[in-house]
Amino acid sequence: EQALANGISRSGATNASAIVLQPTTGKVLAMANLPTFNPNEINKVTDGADFNNNTISNPYEPGSYIKTFTVTTGVDKGVITPESTYNNTDSIKVEDITIKNASLGHTGEITMQTALNWSLNTGMVTVAQRLGNGSQITRGARDTMYDYFYNRFRLGQKTGVELAGEQPGVVVPPTEVQGNAVRYSNMAFGQGMDATMIQVASGFSAIINGGIYRTPTVIEGTVDDNLTLKPAALKQQFPGVISEATSNTVREMVHQSHYATYNPHDGSERYLVGGKTGTSQTIINGKYVDNQTIGTYLGFGGEQGKLPRYVIMVEISGKGVNMGGGADAKPIFNEISNWMIQYLRLTPKG
């Protein structure tokens, strides 16, 4: 909550949320939302929205951090590697729609690692095309993306976390008219779909933990009359949603992405820290608006040579303000991540 409050103060936002997961177990270590309320003074709450747990109840269009899911799908299906190249012209056409990059100038023959580092939409559409026939996002490509996004990473459906108010979100299947090539080209870089923070953090955990989807849980166990803790039974797991080799590859790609455009000089580079920005457009009255965006950062941390110890997802927003994943959400991630490094007493690289 303090890190979120600091971020709101810096950015001029009005709302912020964060979730911290243990990716090797699915345990929710922390959830926080601002504004919040004092349970002892419920009568003083003037806005009912303050009661909502936005990490589970507020599906929104994810934005660019979904690129980690697209890259993972491409790597797992063998159509790309970090070193695979494509010719970036800062725009790409899908049927009658031209898609452009937000970050311009990284043109020419570039790698998929570069595309992830600079969050290039053209790179992700290229991945979607290579899942098809190489130049089109075919029905087969859309089936593959839906299988990974919805069936494996479980985006757009409730996780089953033991909290009231969880919402499912939306991932349109290719069997529907709206599940066309244009829709899936947008999904490749995080538009045209809705997901909650708990869904995304849980799916991302499977990407970086070796390939096992673990149902998130907030229950550690039960305490008997003697105050003895009985650990809760392990919730449902889905092993092999991606291969271990794919997980290792993408984890390193996301690690590289975290530092590619930002050098913290705070010692965190001595640990295994990775992450991806997201800046989501918002829709008001059925139309995208230019003066209101949601900033998000999704990442992990741990010790070099070992599986990550935590996943952190941060979201920051406000009515009528533009928030950026890099400018506004990432500093909050860094603050929480650096605190976690100290709290867990992680060992730095030599």
N, C-alpha and C positions, 0 to 999 in steps of 0.2 A: 504493500500500500504506500509506503514511503517513496519507493522508486517511482511508482505511478504518479504520486503527488508532485514529485520533483519534475517529472516529464511534462505534466500539465502546466506547471508553473513556467517552464522554459518555453513551451510551444504555444501557449494561449489556447489550448484545447479545453474541452469541458468534460470529456469522457475518456476513460482508459481502463483496460482490462489486461490481466496477465494470468497465465497458467504455467505451472511447473510440473512436469511428469518425470517419473523414473522409467526410462525406456526399456529396461530389462525386466520390469515386473508389471508395468501398467499402472502403478500406484500414482495417484494425484498427490503431489507433495504440497502444493499450494494453489489457491485460486483467489483472485482479488479483483474487485471492480470499484471504480470511482465514477460518479458519486456513490456513497454508501450511506448507511444509517446506523444509529445506535439502537440496538434491540431493546434497551431500557427506556427509550423515548420514541416509541413508534408513533405516538400521537403527534409528534413534531414533524413527521415526514409530509411534505407538501406535493411531492411528485411520486406517483405509484411506480414509475420506472426504476426508482432507486431500490426497489425490492428485487429486481430481476438479477439473475446471475448470467450476465451476457456471454460468459465463456461457453455456456451450454444452450442458451435460449435465443440467441440472436444470430441466425444464419445471415451471411452477407457474401457479396461477390469477392472471392479471395484476393485476386490480384497476383502479382508476379511470384510470390513464394510457391505457387502451384507449379512453377517451372521445374522445381526439384522433382515433382511427381512425374512430369512429362519426360524429363531426362532419365529418370529411373526406368520408366516404361521402355524407352528406346534402348537403354543399356541392357536391360534384362532380356529384351527380344533380339538383341544382337545387331541392331541396325545402326547404332552409333557407339563410339568410344569417346573419352575425353579429347582425344587427338583427332577425331573425325573433323573434316573441314567442309565448309560450304561457302559459296560466294555471297557475301552480304552486301546488298545495295541499299540498305535501310528501308526497303519496302518489299512486299511480296503479295502476289495476287492469288486469291482463292475465289474461283468463279467470278462474280462481278464485283467483289469487294477487295479493296487495296488496304493491306495492313502495314502500318509503319512502326518503326522503333521510336521509343521515347528518348533513348540515349543515342544520339547521332554521331556519325564520323568514324565508327569502327568498321570501315568498309573494306572490301576485298576478300581474299581467301582467308577465313579465320576458323578457329577451332570451336568445338562445342563448349569447351571450358571457357573460352573467351565470351561466347554467347551467354553462358550462365553468369559469369562475372559481371557483365555489363547489362544483364537482364534484357536481352534482345528478343523481341517478339518474333522476328524473322527466323531465328534459330529454332524456336520451339515449333513454329509452323513447319519448318523443314523436317524436324523429327517426326511430326504427325504424318507428313507426306511419305517419309521413308518407312513408316509402319504400313503404308499402302503400296503403291506401285512406284514410288520414288518421286512422282510429280503431282500426285493427287491424293487427297485424303479420302480413300475409297471406303466402301462399307466395311471391308475387312479391317482397315485402320481404325475406324470408329468403334467396331466391336472390340478391338484390342484395348483401346483407350478406356472404354466403358468397363471392361473386365477389370482393369487395373484400378481405375479411379473408384468405381462403385463396389465391385465384388471383393477386391483384395484389400484396398486401403479404406473401404467403407465410408467414403465421402457421400454426403447426401442422404445418410440414414442415421438413426439414433444409435449411439454406442451402447446404451444400456447402463451407463454410469448411474449409481444409486442416488440420484438427486431429482427433485421434481422440476418440471418445466422444460425438459430437454426437447428441442425441436429438430426435425430431420434435415431440412435444407432440400436442395433440388440438384440432381444430375440427370439431364434428359437422355434417355436411352436412344440409340440409333434406330430403334424400331418405330419411333414416333416421327412425324413429319418434321418437327422442329430439331430432331437429332441429325441434322444434315452436315455437310462438309464445312459450311461457314460457321455453324455453331461450334463444331469440334475444333476448328482452327482457333476460335476465341477461347475455348476451354483450355487449349494447350498453354496459354499464358495467363489463365486465371479469370477470364470473363465468361459470361453465359452460363454460370452455375452458382449455387449458393451452398455454403458449408459453415458449420460452427467451429469455434476455436478448438473445442474438445475433439471433434472429428479430425481436424487437420493435424493437431499435435499427436494424436494417437496413430494416424496413418504415417506421419513423418517418423515417429519412433520406430515403426516397422522398417522404414527405409534405412535407418542408420544403426539398428541394433542387431543386424545379421539376417533380417528377413522374417521376423516373427511378429505378427500382429497380436497384441495383447489387449484384451478388453480393459478399458480404464476403470479404476475403482477408487472410492474414497473411504472404504472400510478396511481398517487394519486387522480387526478381529473383534471378539467379544470378551467381556470380563465377567467372571463368575462371582459368587458371593464372597469368595476369599480374595478377590481382587487379582486373580490370576488371569493373564491374557491368553486367550486361545486364538491363534492366528486364523484369519478367514481362509476358507478354501480358495485355491487358485481359480480365478475366473477363466472363461473360455479363451483359449489361445488358437491362433491360426498359423501354424508353422509353414514356412516355404512360400510366403506370398511373393517373395523374390528370392533369387539365389544369394547365398552368402557372398559370392564373388561380386555380384552386382552391388550389394550393400556396402562392401569394402570400397568399391570404385566410387560410388556416389557420395559416400561419407567424405572421402578425400576431396572430391569435387566441391562439395559444400564448404569444407574446411578452407580450400583455396579461395572460394568466392568471398568468404568472410573478410579476408585480409587483402583481397585484390585491389579494392578501391578505398581502403581505410587502414591506416597503420596506427594502432592505439598507443604504442610506446608506454604501456602500463604493465608489461610483464605477462599479459594474457596470451601472447603469442608463444609462450613456452609450454602452453597446455593445448589439448586437443579441443579447439573451439571452432565451430563452423556455423554458418547461417545464411539466410537469404531474405532480402527485403521484399515488401509488397506494398504497393500503393493502389488502392481500390477506388474506382469511381463509384458514385452513389446515384441512385435513381430516385427522382422525385416526380410524382404524377406521371409515371411511365416513361420519363426521359432522363438521360444522363445530364448532370449539371456540371459546370466548370468550376464552381466556387466551393466545392465540398468533396474532399477525398478522405479516405481512411488510411492511416499509416500502420503498417504491420511489420514485425520482424519475427522470424521463426528460426530457431537455432538450437544447438546442443553444446555440451561441454564435458570434459573429462580429462583423462591422462593419456599422453602419447602412447600408442601401442596397445591400448585397451579399448573396450567398448565404452561409449559415452555413459556418463553417470546421470546426466539430466538433459531434458528438453525444455526449453522456455519459448513460449509464444506471447508476444505483446501486441496489443492493438490500441491505437489512440485516435480520437476523432472529436469533432465538434460541429455544431450547426453553423454553416456558412464559413467554414475554415478549411483550407487545404493542408492536410497532414501528409508527410512523406515517410516511407518506410525507412530510408536511410537517415534523413534529417531528424525525425521526431521519435520513431519507435526504436531504432537501433541503440541510441544512448540509454534507453531504459533497459533494453536487453543487456547491454554491457554492464550496467550497474548491478543488475540481479546476478548475472553470470559471474562477475568478479567476486560478489559476496558469496556465491555458492562455492567458488574455488577455495575460499578461506574456510567456509563452514564445513565443507567435506574434507578439508586438509589434503587436497590433492597434491601429488608430487610433480613438481615442474620438470621439464626436459632439462637434462644435464647442463 
